[in-house]
Amino acid sequence: MSETVAAARLKSDDLRNARRIKLRKRLIPYAFVFPAMLMLISFKLGPILVSIAGSMYKTGAKNVKTFVWFRNYLKLFQDSVFYTSLWNTIRFNLVTTPIQIILAFILALTFNQMLKGIKIFRTIFYMPVCVSLSMATMVWALMMNPYNGLLNSFLGLFGIPNQMFLASPKTAMACIEIIATWKGTPYWMMFLLAGMQSISHSVYEASLIDGANGWQRTWCITIPLLKNSFGFVMVSNTIANMLLFVPMYVNTMGGPLGSTNVLMYEAYKSAYGLNNMGRSYSIVVLLLIVSIIVVSIQNKFFKITE
């Protein structure tokens, strides 16, 4: 009888140990993921929730907050400055994002060739990424000085009069787009270059046997096989350009005449210039909604797969 009881206890202990081992195996993956999820919630989801909540309040005298529901959004939709900054943001993305990706693709194609010294040129062209955006923006501002800048001195050699560049509403946004393109193109080039180098050489060798020329290999092999890389670069670049405001802040302060006033700078100005946190949060939320819509369309177009 005692042997039967001992065997039963041993069996129950084995079952408990087996359950504990199974539970540990199930919890271990979650334990590894938990720190990353905590960081994601704290620094990604947290600010979004804070922005949504903050957009429902109005900051009055002595920083007294009043719950106003959706009144901040209604005021934005009646504000011409908001529509100007929204149009500037859309226009900036429509111009800058395609140019950056096209130039990044051309550079990636060039630097994917097995040529002598190509690594040196890759390093040289990647150097703009290593320069801080604020510093690069200030250097470009000095070059674009309308009176004694380097660019006007160069144009003067051909008899072209001084250009106002950042000081003119007609050309200020174009100058900002040039700065963003110079800074961002090498960064996205590296992603496309990595995608190109992951394509098997046997595919190109087969196309050579079939008599395909360089253009046909690029159009029929390289571009289709870079679909995932293009999708990632397009989405990431769009988000980065949506949030860009350093050149506008350092060089133009949203001017002249609001020509470079984008949504992100308008949110910054509302928060720290006008002390209107409710308006700033509302702009951030609307910018988030616009970004989600644009990115969703892009994801549907590219249909990124593993």
C-alpha positions as CSV (number, residue, x, y, z in Angstrom):
1,M,0.0,0.0,0.0
2,S,2.8,2.4,1.0
3,E,4.6,1.6,-2.3
4,T,1.5,2.5,-4.3
5,V,1.1,5.8,-2.4
6,A,4.8,6.6,-3.0
7,A,4.5,5.8,-6.7
8,A,1.4,8.1,-6.9
9,R,3.2,10.9,-5.2
10,L,6.2,10.5,-7.5
11,K,4.0,10.6,-10.5
12,S,2.2,13.7,-9.2
13,D,5.6,15.4,-8.6
14,D,6.7,14.5,-12.1
15,L,3.6,16.0,-13.5
16,R,4.2,19.2,-11.6
17,N,7.8,19.4,-12.7
18,A,6.6,18.8,-16.3
19,R,4.1,21.6,-16.0
20,R,6.7,24.0,-14.5
21,I,9.1,23.2,-17.4
22,K,6.3,23.8,-20.0
23,L,5.4,27.1,-18.2
24,R,9.0,28.2,-18.2
25,K,9.4,27.4,-21.9
26,R,6.2,29.4,-22.6
27,L,7.3,32.4,-20.5
28,I,11.0,32.6,-21.6
29,P,10.1,34.1,-25.1
30,Y,7.9,36.7,-23.4
31,A,10.7,37.5,-20.9
32,F,13.0,38.3,-23.9
33,V,10.4,40.4,-25.7
34,F,9.3,42.3,-22.5
35,P,12.1,44.9,-22.4
36,A,11.6,45.7,-26.1
37,M,7.8,46.0,-25.6
38,L,8.3,48.2,-22.5
39,M,10.5,50.5,-24.5
40,L,8.1,50.5,-27.4
41,I,5.1,51.3,-25.2
42,S,7.1,54.0,-23.2
43,F,8.6,55.8,-26.2
44,K,6.2,55.1,-29.0
45,L,2.7,54.3,-27.8
46,G,3.0,56.5,-24.7
47,P,3.6,59.8,-26.5
48,I,0.8,59.1,-28.9
49,L,-1.7,58.6,-26.0
50,V,-0.3,61.7,-24.3
51,S,-0.8,63.7,-27.5
52,I,-4.4,62.5,-28.0
53,A,-5.2,63.3,-24.4
54,G,-3.5,66.6,-24.5
55,S,-5.3,67.7,-27.6
56,M,-8.5,67.7,-25.6
57,Y,-7.3,70.4,-23.2
58,K,-6.8,74.1,-23.5
59,T,-3.9,75.8,-21.6
60,G,-4.9,79.1,-20.0
61,A,-3.2,81.6,-17.7
62,K,-0.7,80.1,-15.2
63,N,-0.8,76.9,-17.2
64,V,-4.3,76.0,-16.0
65,K,-5.8,73.3,-18.2
66,T,-9.4,73.2,-19.2
67,F,-11.1,70.2,-20.9
68,V,-12.5,71.4,-24.2
69,W,-13.2,68.1,-26.0
70,F,-12.6,68.6,-29.8
71,R,-12.6,72.4,-29.8
72,N,-8.8,72.5,-30.6
73,Y,-9.4,70.6,-33.8
74,L,-12.4,72.8,-34.8
75,K,-10.2,75.9,-34.4
76,L,-7.5,74.3,-36.5
77,F,-9.9,73.6,-39.3
78,Q,-10.9,77.3,-39.3
79,D,-7.2,78.4,-39.3
80,S,-5.6,79.4,-42.6
81,V,-2.1,78.9,-41.1
82,F,-2.9,75.3,-40.5
83,Y,-3.9,74.7,-44.1
84,T,-0.8,76.5,-45.3
85,S,1.4,74.3,-43.2
86,L,-0.5,71.2,-44.3
87,W,0.0,72.0,-47.9
88,N,3.7,72.8,-47.4
89,T,4.1,69.4,-45.7
90,I,2.4,67.5,-48.5
91,R,4.2,69.5,-51.2
92,F,7.6,68.9,-49.5
93,N,6.9,65.1,-49.4
94,L,5.6,64.9,-52.9
95,V,8.8,66.6,-54.2
96,T,11.5,65.4,-51.8
97,T,10.6,61.7,-51.3
98,P,10.6,60.7,-55.0
99,I,13.8,62.7,-55.8
100,Q,15.6,61.1,-52.8
101,I,14.6,57.6,-53.8
102,I,15.4,58.0,-57.5
103,L,18.8,59.5,-56.7
104,A,19.5,56.9,-54.1
105,F,18.7,54.1,-56.6
106,I,21.0,55.7,-59.2
107,L,23.8,55.9,-56.7
108,A,23.2,52.4,-55.5
109,L,23.4,51.1,-59.1
110,T,26.6,53.0,-59.6
111,F,28.3,51.8,-56.4
112,N,27.1,48.2,-56.9
113,Q,29.7,47.9,-59.7
114,M,32.9,46.0,-59.1
115,L,35.3,48.8,-59.9
116,K,38.6,49.7,-58.4
117,G,38.4,52.1,-55.5
118,I,34.5,52.0,-55.4
119,K,34.6,51.6,-51.6
120,I,36.3,55.0,-51.3
121,F,33.6,56.7,-53.3
122,R,30.9,54.9,-51.3
123,T,32.5,56.4,-48.1
124,I,32.7,59.9,-49.7
125,F,29.1,59.9,-50.8
126,Y,28.0,58.6,-47.4
127,M,29.7,61.4,-45.5
128,P,26.6,63.8,-45.5
129,V,24.8,61.2,-43.3
130,C,27.6,61.5,-40.7
131,V,27.1,65.3,-40.4
132,S,24.5,66.5,-37.9
133,L,21.4,68.0,-39.6
134,S,21.6,71.2,-37.7
135,M,25.3,71.7,-38.7
136,A,24.6,70.8,-42.3
137,T,21.7,73.2,-42.4
138,M,23.9,76.1,-41.1
139,V,26.6,75.4,-43.7
140,W,24.0,75.4,-46.5
141,A,22.6,78.7,-45.1
142,L,26.0,80.3,-45.3
143,M,26.4,78.9,-48.9
144,M,23.0,80.3,-49.8
145,N,23.5,83.7,-48.3
146,P,21.9,86.2,-50.8
147,Y,24.7,88.7,-50.6
148,N,28.1,87.0,-50.1
149,G,27.3,83.3,-50.2
150,L,29.4,80.7,-52.1
151,L,26.6,79.8,-54.5
152,N,26.0,83.4,-55.6
153,S,29.7,83.9,-56.0
154,F,29.8,80.9,-58.3
155,L,26.7,82.1,-60.3
156,G,28.3,85.5,-60.6
157,L,31.1,84.0,-62.7
158,F,28.4,83.4,-65.4
159,G,26.9,86.8,-65.1
160,I,23.9,85.6,-63.1
161,P,22.7,88.2,-60.5
162,N,22.4,87.3,-56.8
163,Q,19.6,84.9,-55.9
164,M,17.7,85.3,-52.7
165,F,17.5,81.6,-52.1
166,L,16.2,81.1,-48.5
167,A,15.1,84.8,-48.2
168,S,12.5,84.5,-51.0
169,P,9.1,82.9,-50.7
170,K,9.4,81.6,-54.2
171,T,12.7,79.7,-53.7
172,A,12.9,79.0,-49.9
173,M,11.0,75.7,-50.0
174,A,13.1,74.5,-53.0
175,C,16.3,75.3,-51.1
176,I,15.0,73.3,-48.1
177,E,14.2,70.4,-50.4
178,I,17.8,70.6,-51.8
179,I,19.2,70.4,-48.2
180,A,17.0,67.5,-47.3
181,T,17.9,65.6,-50.5
182,W,21.6,66.2,-50.0
183,K,21.3,64.9,-46.4
184,G,18.9,62.0,-47.0
185,T,19.9,60.5,-50.3
186,P,23.1,58.7,-49.2
187,Y,21.3,57.2,-46.2
188,W,18.6,55.6,-48.3
189,M,21.2,54.6,-50.9
190,M,22.7,52.2,-48.4
191,F,19.5,50.3,-48.0
192,L,19.0,49.9,-51.7
193,L,22.6,49.0,-52.2
194,A,22.2,46.3,-49.5
195,G,19.2,45.0,-51.4
196,M,21.1,44.9,-54.6
197,Q,23.9,43.0,-53.1
198,S,21.5,40.3,-51.8
199,I,20.4,39.5,-55.3
200,S,22.0,36.3,-56.5
201,H,24.6,36.7,-59.3
202,S,23.2,33.6,-61.0
203,V,20.1,35.6,-62.0
204,Y,22.2,38.1,-63.8
205,E,24.4,35.4,-65.3
206,A,21.3,33.7,-66.7
207,S,20.1,37.0,-68.2
208,L,23.5,37.6,-69.9
209,I,23.2,34.1,-71.5
210,D,19.7,35.2,-72.8
211,G,21.3,38.3,-74.3
212,A,19.8,40.9,-71.9
213,N,21.5,44.3,-72.0
214,G,22.2,46.6,-68.9
215,W,18.9,48.4,-69.2
216,Q,16.9,45.2,-69.5
217,R,18.7,43.7,-66.4
218,T,18.0,46.8,-64.4
219,W,14.3,47.0,-65.4
220,C,13.4,43.3,-65.4
221,I,15.6,42.0,-62.6
222,T,17.0,44.6,-60.3
223,I,13.9,46.7,-59.8
224,P,11.4,43.8,-59.3
225,L,13.7,42.1,-56.9
226,L,14.1,45.3,-54.9
227,K,10.4,45.6,-54.2
228,N,10.7,45.0,-50.5
229,S,13.7,47.4,-50.3
230,F,11.8,50.1,-52.2
231,G,8.8,49.6,-50.0
232,F,10.8,50.0,-46.8
233,V,12.7,53.0,-48.1
234,M,9.5,54.7,-49.4
235,V,7.6,54.2,-46.1
236,S,10.6,55.2,-43.9
237,N,11.5,58.2,-46.0
238,T,7.9,59.5,-46.1
239,I,7.7,59.3,-42.3
240,A,11.1,61.0,-41.9
241,N,10.1,63.8,-44.2
242,M,6.8,64.3,-42.5
243,L,8.6,64.9,-39.2
244,L,11.4,67.0,-40.6
245,F,11.6,70.6,-39.3
246,V,15.2,71.3,-38.4
247,P,16.1,73.2,-41.7
248,M,12.9,75.2,-41.3
249,Y,13.7,76.0,-37.7
250,V,17.4,76.9,-38.2
251,N,17.2,78.7,-41.5
252,T,13.8,80.2,-42.1
253,M,11.7,80.0,-38.9
254,G,8.8,78.9,-41.1
255,G,9.2,81.9,-43.4
256,P,9.5,83.9,-45.5
257,L,5.7,84.6,-45.5
258,G,5.0,81.0,-44.2
259,S,6.4,79.4,-47.3
260,T,8.4,76.8,-45.3
261,N,6.0,76.4,-42.4
262,V,5.3,72.7,-42.2
263,L,3.1,70.9,-39.7
264,M,5.9,69.8,-37.5
265,Y,7.3,73.3,-37.2
266,E,3.8,74.7,-36.6
267,A,3.4,72.2,-33.7
268,Y,6.7,73.2,-32.3
269,K,5.9,76.9,-32.6
270,S,2.5,76.4,-31.0
271,A,4.0,74.6,-28.0
272,Y,7.1,76.6,-27.3
273,G,6.4,79.9,-29.0
274,L,2.7,80.5,-28.3
275,N,2.4,78.2,-25.2
276,N,-0.6,76.6,-26.7
277,M,0.0,72.9,-25.9
278,G,-3.6,71.9,-26.9
279,R,-3.1,73.3,-30.4
280,S,0.3,71.6,-30.7
281,Y,-1.0,68.2,-29.6
282,S,-3.9,68.5,-32.1
283,I,-1.5,69.2,-34.9
284,V,0.7,66.2,-33.9
285,V,-2.4,64.0,-33.9
286,L,-3.5,65.2,-37.3
287,L,0.0,64.7,-38.6
288,L,0.0,61.2,-37.2
289,I,-3.4,60.5,-39.0
290,V,-2.0,61.9,-42.3
291,S,1.1,59.8,-42.0
292,I,-0.9,56.6,-41.3
293,I,-3.1,57.2,-44.3
294,V,-0.1,57.8,-46.6
295,V,1.9,54.8,-45.2
296,S,-1.2,52.5,-45.5
297,I,-1.5,53.5,-49.2
298,Q,2.1,52.9,-49.8
299,N,2.0,49.5,-48.0
300,K,-0.9,48.4,-50.1
301,F,0.9,49.5,-53.3
302,F,4.1,47.7,-52.5
303,K,2.6,44.7,-50.6
304,I,5.9,44.1,-48.7
305,T,6.6,40.4,-48.2
306,E,9.4,38.4,-46.5
